[in-house]
Amino acid sequence: MFLVFVFSTLLFYFSGFSWATLLLLGLSFLPGVHAVTTNQTPFPNISFQHFSNFIQNQFSPQISLTTVLLVLFSLIENPELLNLHARQAHPAYHNEKKIQASSWLKTLSRAMETQLGTQVEQLFQAQQFIPRTATHDIALKLHGLSELLQLTPYTSTGQFQKKMGPISHSAIEPIRIICPMSMTCTTSTCKPVYLEQLTRTRDIPIVTLIQGNKILKNVLVMTGVCNTCHTHYGADHESFLVPVENQGSHTVEKRREICLNSAHYFKVGTSLWVDRTFSNAVLNAMYSFHASANTYTQYWNNIFGLTATSDQFKIGRKHIWQTFIQESIRVIAQSAGIEFESDLNLPIDDVVGEAFEALGEKGVMLSAYGHVCSDCSKPYK
């Protein structure tokens, strides 16, 4: 009823507008975010013994782990194909035949043969590989493995349950730990001694990591320390002690940090880290589309954060601005062949000021010095 009222009102007030304009105006009243609801199928949970027995009985004893995982995940990542195959393997009408090596599985078999090349013989026991019938034989093996893994919408007695959805990977999500990049102390006055864990186990931060467009929660962040020079090693920076002016008879020291240009991840919030794919997307969006921090925040939340199938997550404008600054500093510093250094734990506005002093080249971009063209030089209005 609400939509009827909306469009009736639009027709009354905007009778001279085109249907395209009216439709656009009408759609502007609809919610901008639609959560993606997918009926996921649990990851196979059979015993490893049953899986191992199948591999040993059907494939070569010398089959590599790589090939086994290729076969396994080729099935896991194609639930729609397995639904189509399972229907042919379970005839429901008198004129239907039971086909275990369906054309669907044969297509997957041929793709495996292409990818494996000469290693395709790993999918066969000794003296059983016949090139002429290899595609058909592999399809039969895939059928048997899909039944064993219960990657089928049918029960063991042939009763249809429900169509399979995307296979959930939540049960096998790896444990991710953000660690220092350095293996040993890199200070010139130290021998390359190993790094020890700085943070006590009970105090290790548990954060959210945005990896590309994927939201990963409960990620651990580790910090290392050199017990010789007391340099701290993080995933995105290194901090070291420097002496300051004497106060009385005591020498006071403070910490300064170096932003690592080659960092894979960096911190942008109290409990939020991002990877360089995410930060690079922020930087390019702001330069290519002239997007503000607010605009990109809304875009990312609508497209990725609020449509996550498991854990929804909203980023804030400050996170995007912090990401833009951190990525910009690293890109500019790397192009200049230096690493940006500042006091530890500075507010972001002070970081910008120090970065301009160190990297701003006094307001003149040396890489563009002496350059002029009609595209970048416009008359002042």
N, C-alpha and C positions, 0 to 999 in steps of 0.2 A: 504493500500500500504506500509505503514511503516513496518508493521509486516512481509510482504512478503520480503521486502528488508532485514530485520534483519535476518530472517531464511535462506534466500539465501546466505547471507554473512557467516553465521555460517556454512552452509553446505560446502561452498567453502574452508574455512580455517580450519574446524575441521571435515573433511570427515572421519577421523578414529575414531571419538568419537561415543559412543553409543547413541541411540535415547533418553534415559533417561537423559544423560548429556546434549545433545543439547536442550532438552525441558527445563531443569533447567536453562541453559544459556539464552534461549529465554525469559523465564518468568522473569528473572532478569531485563529485560528492561521495564517491565510493571510497572505501578504505584503501590506502596505498600499499598495505602489506598483507600478504596472504601466506600463512605458514604452510610449508610443504609437509603434507602428511603422507607418509609412505608406510605401507604395511610390510614391515621388514620380516624376513625369515631368519630365525636364529642360526648362528654358525654351527656346522656339524659338530656333534659332541660324542662321537663314538670313541671307544678305547683305542689307544695307540697300537695295542697288540693286533686288533682286527685290521687296522689300516696297514700295519707293517706286513701282516700275513698276505694281504691282497697284493701289495707291491712286490713281495718276494715271489709269489706264485705266478703273477701275470707278466712281470717285467724282468729285465736282465739283472742278474746279481750285481753287475757293475754299474747299475744306473746311478747317476749323480744326484745329489740333493737338489741341484738347480733344476734338473729335468722333472723330478718329483713335484717340486713346488710349481713348475710351469703347468703341469697337468692339473694339479689341485686347484690353482687359482684360475685356470682357464674355465673350469667348471663353476667355481664360486662366482666369477664375474659375469656369467651369462645365464641368469635365471630364466629369462624369457625364452632362450633357445631350449633350455631343459624342459620348460613347460610344453613347448611345441613337440619336442621329442617324446615326452612322457605320454602325451595323448595318443601318439602313434603306437607306442609300446603297450597301451591298454585299450584295445578295441571295445567299443560299446554297442556296435550294431552288427547285424549278421553279414553285411557285405564288407566289413573292415577286417584287415589283416593285422596280426601282431608283428610289428617291425622293430627289432632291437637295434639294428644298424640303420637308423633312419637317415634321410638325406640331410637332416639338421646336424646330426653328429658327424656325418661324413664330411660336411663342410668344415667343422671344427678340426677333424682329423687331418684334412689336407692343409689347413693353416698350421697345424703342429708340425707336419712333415716339412713344410717350407721353412719354418723357424728353426727346427732342429738340424736340418740338412743331413749330413752324414751321421749325426748322432741319433738319428731316428731309430737305429737298431737297438738302442737302450730300452725301447718300449717292448721288446720281444725277448723271450727266452732263447737260449742257444739253438741255432739251426731252425728257428721258426719264422725268421724274417723272409717274406716273399714279396718283392716289390710290387708285383701285379695285384696282390690282394691286401697290401698293407693298409690302405685307407679303410677298407671294410673291417679288417681285423682290429685296427685301433679304435674304430667306432664301437665295436663290441666290448672292448676293454673299458672305454669311457662309460658305456651303458652300465656295466657291472659296478664300476666305481661310484657312479652317481646313485645307484640303488643302495650300495653299502653306506654311503655318506648321508643317505636319506634326503638327497637333493631331488626330490620328486614330489608332486602334489598328491601322490597315491600312497596308500598304506601298503604294508607287506602282503596283504590279502587282496590288493587290487581295488580297494575302495577309494573313491575320490574324496579328498579332504577340502583343500582350497588351493587356488593358484599360488605359486611361490612369488614372493616379492623380492626386492633386493636383499642380498645376504648381509646381515649385520656383522660388522667387524669389531663391535664393542668388546666382545669376549677375548679378542686377541690383540687389542690395542697395546702397543709396546709402552713400557715405562720410559718416559723421557726425562732426562736430567740435563740441565744447562750447566756446563762446566767451563773452566778456563781453557783458552786455546793453547797456552804454553804448557809443555810437558815439564820443563825445568826452569829455574830462575834465569832470567836473561840479563840481569844486571852485570855490567862489565867487571865490577870489583868482586863478584862472586864466582865461584866455580859453578858449573851447571848442576847444582844440587837439585834433588827432587822437591816437589811442592807437597806440603802437608795440608790437610783440610783445616781451614780456619774456623768455620762455624761449627759449634757443637751440634751433634745430631738432632737433639730436641729443638734446636733453634733454626734449623734449615728452612728457609722460606718456601712456601708452597704457593705457586702463582698460576695465572692463566697465560698461555702462550697462543698468540695468533700466528699460525704458520700458513702463509699464503692467504687463503680464505677459510681455513680450517681452524676451529676453536678447540684448543687442547687445555683441559683443566687438570689440576693437581700435578703440575710440573715442578720438580725440585730444582732449586738454584744453588749451586755449590761455589764456594770461594776458596782459593788456595793461598798459601802464605809461604814465603821463604824465611826460615828461622835464622838465617845468617844476616840478611839485610832488612828483614821485616817488610819487604815489598808484598803488597796484596795483589792477587791475580783474580780478576773476574772475567766473565764471558765477554763483556763489552768495554772494559777499561782495566788499567793497572794503576795502582796508587802507591806512592813512595813518600818517605819522610824527608823533609827539607828543614834545615835550621833557620830560625828567624832571629830577630834582634834579642840580645841578652837582656833579661829582666833581673837585675840584681846579679847574683852569683850563679843563676840557673840559666841553662841554655834551653830555650823553648823550641819545640819542633811542631810542624804542622804537616798535613798530608796534601799533596797535589796529585791529580789524576791525569792520565793520558787516555784519550778516546781512541780505541783501536779501529783503524780504518777497515781492517779485514774481519771485524766481528760478524758472526753469523746471526746473532740476536742482540738486541739491546733493550734496556728497561725504559718504559715510557709512562709508567704509573706505579703507585704503591705496590700493587700486586699484578701488574700487567707487563708482559714482554711481547715483542714482535720480532719477526724474522725480516731479512732484507728484501724478500719478495713483497711483503706487505708494505714496507717503508718505501720501496722503489715505486710501488703503485701510487702511494700518496703523493710522492714528489712529482711524478709524471702527470697525475691528474691536475695538480695545482698549476703546473706550467702549461700543459697541453690544452686543458679545458678552462683554465683560469678559475678553478673551483676554490671556494673558501674552505676554511676548516669546518665551518658549520655545514656547508653543502656536502662535503665528502663524508662527514660524520653521519648525516641523514641517509646518504646513498648507501654506505656500507652497512648500516644497521638494517635498512629495508631489504637489501639484497642478500646479505649473509647472516648478520647477527640474529635477526628475528625469524629467519626461516630455517635455522638449524634444526635438524631432525631430532637431536637428543638434547643438548644443553644450549639454550638460547643465551645470548650475551650481547649487551649493548656497550659500545664504546662511547666516550664523551669527546666533546670538542677539544678539551685540553690534551687528551691522548693523541689526537690527530696533529695538533700543533706541536706537541713534544716530538712526535715521530718526524714531522717535517724538518724541525730544527736539527735533530740528531742525524738524520740521513743527509741533510744539506752539508753539515759540518764535515762529515766523513767523505762525501763526494769531493768537496772543494779541497780538503786537506790532502786527499789522495792524489788529486790532479796536481797539487803543488809539491808533492813528494815529502810532506811532513805529517806529523801527528799532533793534533791539537791538545794543548795542555792547559789545565785550569785548576783552581782550588776545588777540593772535594765537596760534593753535595751543594753546589751553588744553585740558587733559584734559576729557573729557565731564562728569565729576562736578563739576569747577570751573565749567564752563559752566552746569550746572543751578543751582549756587549763585548765580552772578552774574545769571542770568536771573530767579531768584526775587527777588533784591534789586531788579532793575530793573522787573520786570513783575508781581511777586507781590502788589502792593498791600497789603503788610504782612499777608498772610494773609486778607484780606477781599476777596472778589470784588465789586467795585463794581456790576457789572451785576446782581448778585443781592441787593444790599443792601436790606433791608426786606421781602424776599419770604418768605412762609411759606405752606405748604399741606400737606395730609395726605399727598401723595405723596412729598415730600422731607423732611418732618419726622416722625421716628419716635421713640417713647419709648425712653429708654436702658434697655438690659437688661444 
